[in-house]
Amino acid sequence: MSSNDASGSLSKIDSKREVYRGRQFSFFVEQVTHPNGVQSEMGVVRHPGSTVIVPVFDDGTIGLIRQYRHAVSEYVYETPAGTMEPDEEPLVCAYRELEEETGFAAGKMIFVGKTYLLPAYSDEVTHVYLARDLRETTQDLDPDEIIDALSILSIYHAAQYIKNASDSHPPTA
């Protein structure tokens, strides 16, 4: 099957309608013909991509932030993360988001890999980095970001916390 859009999709998009355009993503309703010939209507979040950063301190501990998330009306423990700006490279986004959210700058970023968080209905690609050689700077949150804590934990304790916590973020886990 051939693709008819830039994403390399095997499905043919017969028509699409933008329902919502926001600061971080857009939502489309698309009429598609799937590779097996079945036609259906799909709701799709089109997202510019994101980064997830695991800050690793010199002693081997890692940093988790506690951030308020309106969609679930809770504070959630997670690794620093953020949406890429238009035409921004993932590595640049990773350096920017780490410093904005934690008040630490990385001397080095190590690319771990990339993944789709919710491929059933979103094209968001998340690029994962380890941040090393950290030095303290100044936190610079966006006006709508509420981060009330940076927890520095051993990898063991962070894994135990994530395993047992109901308020952890999937990219963190």
N, C-alpha and C positions, 0 to 999 in steps of 0.2 A: 504494500500500500504506500502511496506517496503522501507527502505532507503538503498542506496549503498554508502553513503559517511559519513564522520565523523560529518557533520553539522546537521544530523538528518533530512535531507530534505525528503519530501514525494515524490519528483520527482526522477526519475531514471536517472542518468547521463550515457548516452550510450557512449559518447566519449567527450573528451575535448582537446583543444589546447591552449597552452599559447601563447598569442600574444605579451604581454609586461610584463616585470618585472621591477618595479621601486623600489625606496627607501621606498615608503610609501604604495604601493599597486601593485597588478598584475591584468592583464586583460586577461580573458579567453573567448573563444568561445566554448560553450557547446551544444552538441546535447542531448536533454532531452526528456524523456517521462513523461508527467505531470500526476498527480493523476487521471485525467479523461481519460487517455489513449492517449491524443493528443501528437504528437511528434512535436518538433520545435527546432530551433536554437536560442540560447540565448547568448547575450553578458553579461558577469558578471565581476564586479570588486570584487576581493577578497582582503579584507582589514584586518589588524590585530586588529582593534578596536581603539577606541579613547575615550578621556575624554573631557568634557566641565565643566568648573569651574566658578561658580558665586561668586566672592569675595564680602563678606558682611562685611563692616566695623562696628566698635563698635557703631557708631551713626545711623546704619540702612541703610546707603548709599551703593551702589554697584558700582563695577568697570567694565567699558567697555574699550576695547582697540581699537585703530584705526590701522588696519593692511593692508598693500598692498597685493592684491591678483592678481597674474598674469593672471589667467584664465579669469577674468572679467576686467582686466586692470584698476582697481579702488582701492582706499582705502575703507575698509569696517569696520564699527563699529561692534564689536562682543565681546562675553565673551571670556576669555582665553580658549584655547582648544589645543589638540594635539594628535598625533598618538602614540599609545603604541609601545614600543620597543619589539623585540622578547622576549617572556616569561615574560614580565613585567606585574605586576598586575595593574588593573585600578587605585586603590588608590595610588600606587607609582607614576604612570604616572600623576595623578592629582596634587600631591604635586610638582613634578618636573616641569610640564608645567606652573603652577601658578607662581612659582618663576622665571623661565626662561623668561616668557613673561611680567610679571608685576614688578618684583623687590620686591614682597611681598611674605613672607612665611606664611603659615597657621599653627596655633596651633592645629586646629581641622578641619577635613573634614566630612561633613554630606552627606551621600549617599541619593540622591533624587530618582533615578531610572535609567533605561536604555531604549534606544529606537533605532530603525533602522531609519537612515536618509533618505535613498533612496532604499527601499527594492525591487523596481521593477528591479533594476540591480546591487545592491551592498549588500554584506553581512556584511557591517560595523555596528558594535554595538557601540553606544555611551553611555558612563556611565556619568551621570550628578551628580555633587557635589556642595554643598554650602561650601565655605571656610570661616571659622570664626577665631577669635583671630589672626588677621593679624598683622604682624610686618614687617617693611621695611628692605629689604636686598639689593641685587644687581641684576639688570636685566642681563640675560645672554642669548642673542638671538643666534639662529643658524645663520650661515653666510647668508643664503638665506631668513631670516625673516626680514621684515621691519615693525616695529611698531613705530609709531611716536607720540603716545599719549595714556595716561591712563586717562580716564574721570571718575570722581567720582560723581555719580548722586543719587538723591533720587529714590526710586523704582518707584514712580509716574512719575517723569521726564524721567526715563529710559524707562518705558512702553510707555509714550507718544512719546518719540523720536523713538522708534522701530516701533510703530504703523504708524508714519508719514514718516519715512525715507525710501528712496529707496535703500540705501546702507547698509542695515543690513543683518546679516548672519542668516540663518534659525534656527540653534540651539539656537541662542540668542533670537529669537522671540518665 
